[in-house]
Amino acid sequence: MSNDLLQNVRIATIPVKLKITGFLAAVIILALNMYVIQKGLGDNREFWVVAGSQLLAVLLPIILILVFLQFAHSGGEALIDRTQSVLIDKIPRELSKVVEHKKKVFKPYQHETGFLNSILRSVSFSDRRSSADMLLKDRPKTCIEICHVRGDCFADYRLLSEGKEIYLRVELIVKRANVNICIPEAHYCKVKKLVSCLAEIGEKNAGDEAVSHIADPLKNTLVGAKSAGYSINPAPIERVFDGNRYCAIVLARQLAPDFLWDPAEQLYFCQDLMFMLRAILSEWNFEADTGAADPSA
């Protein structure tokens, strides 16, 4: 029942007039109570002070609810804002980690104990890096460029790292996500054949030699995406970036009903997307200067 109530609060749309009325009511109620208490203290009327205090105690929850409603962000606008937050903040933040540290530095494990360390770890603004963490500056730089219009439920991304380039589109439709992986148009025929076969991959034909040969450039990545809940569109679609034409492999998956409200679901989606792109970059040799890719590389 509590979940249903929370869901109703999330989707409720509170009219502006009602918000203004509630705010004025809260101010008037609070002012009257404070006046009664102040008047009782000034005129030495103990009854007024007691009555005002008791009335304030009774009405305080109502006042707090009215104040909460003024700042409650719910309804359609809240969904749009949360969608935008995922697209322009959470996804790029995780995609920036797509390239791993090239040089692994192993350090002996040290169990950090003590009251001071516990306090420092619990403070949100403190440095949470442990003695075993590698430095962020040692990670190869990944440039993330975003194209997004406020209010849209999709965003385009361009990733540049170590001479590799990839264009990506992510569409969030509240309970469903579409991911477009863009391949240069020169490889349209190969990509079309690839996705048409991968779209039909199942237990009975996952080991088929013909499918394995056709899907070799991206087989591991896309078969892994299917096991993670993505469905593959049997035909690529066309996208244009910077005047260049691309064919896009379209992946779609259902999201949790409370995806836009649940940070854990959002983090899972973003991290899963990052690992998928890491696999793609390792299987395809994208060239940043031309955008071409050589599957046989």
N, C-alpha and C positions, 0 to 999 in steps of 0.2 A: 504493500500500500504506500509506503514511504517513497519507493521508486516511482510509482505512478504520480504521486504528488510532485516530486522533483521534476519529472518529465513535463507535467502540466505547467509548472512555473517556467521551465525553459522555453516552451513554445508559446507561452502567453504573450500577446501583444497588448501593451498598456497604452491607451490613447493619451496624447499630450494633455488634453483637457482634464482627464482623470488624474494625471500626475500633478498638475498644477493645483487642482482641488484638494488632493491628498496632502500636498505640501502646505497649503494655506491652513488646512484643518489641523495639521500637526503643530504649526506655529501658534495658532490661536489657542489650542488646548494647553500647550506648554506655557504660553504667556499668562493665561487665566490662572493656572495652578501657581505659577511663581508670584502672581499678584496677590493671590489669597494668602500664601505663606508670608510674603513680605508685609502685607497689611496686618496680619496677625502679630507678627513680631514687632511692628512699629507701634501698634495700639495696645500691645500687651494682652492680646486675646489668644489664650492658649488653645481654645476650641478651634479657632480658624487655622492655627498652625497644624494641629493634629488632623483636622479635616483635609486641609490642602495636601499634607504629606501622604495621607491614606489614598486620596484621590489620585495623586501623582503615581503612587505605587501601582494602583489598579490600571491606570491609563498608559503607563510607561511602555508596556509591550505593544500596545496599539500605536503609540507614537513611533516606536522603533520600526514597526512593520511599515507604517506610512513613509518613514524616511528611507527604508530599504527599497520601497517601490519606486522612489524617485531616481535611484541610481541603478536599479536592476536593469541589466542589459539582456533582453530576451526577445523572442519573436524572430521574424525573418531577418531583420537587420543584424541581430547577434550572430545568426548563422553565416551571413555574408562576411562579417568581420572576422569570424573564426576561420572561415575558409581562406580568407586573405592572409591571415597570420600563418597558416600552414604553408601556403604557397610562397610567400616572400620572406619568411623567416626560418621556419623549421626545416623545410626541404633544402634550401641553399646551405644552411649550417651543416647539415649532415653530408651533403654532396661535396663540400669542401674537404672531406676526409677520404675521398675516393682513392687517392694515391697514398700508399703506405710509406713508412720510413724505409729508405733503401738500405741503410746500415743499421742493423739490429745491435743494440747495446744491452747486454744482460748484466744485471746488478744483483748482488746478494740480497735476499729477502731480510728485511728488518721489521720486526713487529713493533709498531709504534704504540706505546702505552703511556699512561700518565694522564692526570686530570687536565693539564694544559693542552695536550694534543687532542683530547676528547672535545674540549671547548672549541678549539680552532676548527676541528672538522665539522662541528655542528653549526658554526656561524656561516651563513650563506654567502657573505661577501669575502670570506677568507680564501686564500689559495689552497685548493684541495689537492694539489699535486703532491704525491707521496715521493719518498726517496727513490722508488724504483721507476717512476715515470720518466719517459724520454721527453726531451724538450720539443715544444711545438715548432720552434724555428728550424729544427732539423728535418721537418717533414717537407717533401717537395711541394712547391707552391702550386695550388690549383686556382685558376681564375674562374669565378662563377659570374656569368652575366645573365641578367633577368630582363624579360620583356613582359610587363603585366599592366593592365589597365584596372584602376580601382573599381571594384564591384564585379569584375569578371571572375568566373569560377575556374579559370585556367591560366596557366603561365607558361612561357617558353624560356628555356634555359640553354646557354651555350657554355660548355666546359672546355677550358684550355689548360693543358698540363703536359709538360715535357714534350712538346711538339705534337700532341694528340688533341683532336677536336671532336666533339660530339654535340649534336643538337638534340634537344629533348623537349617534349611537351607533356605536362601533367594536367589532367582535368579532374576536378573534385566535384562530384554531383551529389553532395550530402551523404548518400549511402553507397555510392559507386565511384571507383577511380579508373580513369583511362590513362595509360602511359603510351606515348608515341616515341619510338626510338627511330631517329631519322638517319637513313643511309643515302649516300649520293645516288642520283637518278641513274648513273651509269650502270649500277648493279640491280636495276629494277627486275630484270628477268630472273636473276638468281634469287633475289629476295622473295619475289612472288612464288617461285617454286618452293623455296624454303618454308615460308609460313603456311602455304597450302598443305604441305606435308605435316608440319609440326602441329597444325590445328587439329589434325586427326590422330595424333599420337596417343596411344593408350597402352594398356598392359599387353595386349595381344600383338602389337606391332612395334613396341619400343625398341626391340632388338633387331628389327628388319634391316638387312644390310643395305638395301636400296635407300631407305629413309636415312639410315646412319650416314651414308655417303653424301646425300644431298644436303643434310642438315649440319655437316661437319663444322662450318665456320662458327655457328652460334648454337650448336645443338645443346651443349652443356648448360649454357645460360638460359635458353628458352625452355628446355625441358625442366630445369630447376624452377623457373618461373611458374610453369604449369603446376608443379607439385606444391608451390606456395600459394596456390589459389587463383592464379591468373589464367584467363582464357585468351587464346590467340585468334585474332581476326584472320580468316582464311585468305584475305587479300589485302595488300598494303594500300595505303592512301597517299595522296600527294600533298606535300608541304613545300612552301617557298620561304627561304631565309636568305636575306641579303641578296636577293635576285637569283639565287641558285635553287634549283628544283631538287627536292629530296623525296624518296619514297619512305613512308613511315610504317614500321611494324607496330601494330596496335595491340596492346595488351590491356585487358580489362579485368577487374576483380571487384567483388562485393566488399564493402566496408562494414564494420560493426555499427549497429543502429545509433550508438552514442559516440561515434568516431570524433565528431567535432567538439565534444565535451570531455573526452577522455584522453589525457596526456599520454597514457601508456599506449593506447591504440595509435595515436599520432606518431609517437617515437618509433614504434614497431614498423609502421608503414615507411617512414623516412629512412630508417636504417636498412630495411629490406631493399628499398630502392637503391640506396648507396651501394650495397653489396652486389646487386644485379648489374649496376653500371661498372663496378670494378671488374666483374667477370667479362662484361662486353669489351672493355678496353683491353683486357688481356687476350681475348680471342680475335679481335679485329684491330688492324693497324691503321687507325685514323691518322691522316696527315693534316695538320692545322693550316698549311698554306694553300692547299687545293680543296680540302674537304673530301678527297678521294680515299677509298679504302681498298686494300688488297687482301681479299679473304685467304689467299694462298700463302700470305706472309707468315 
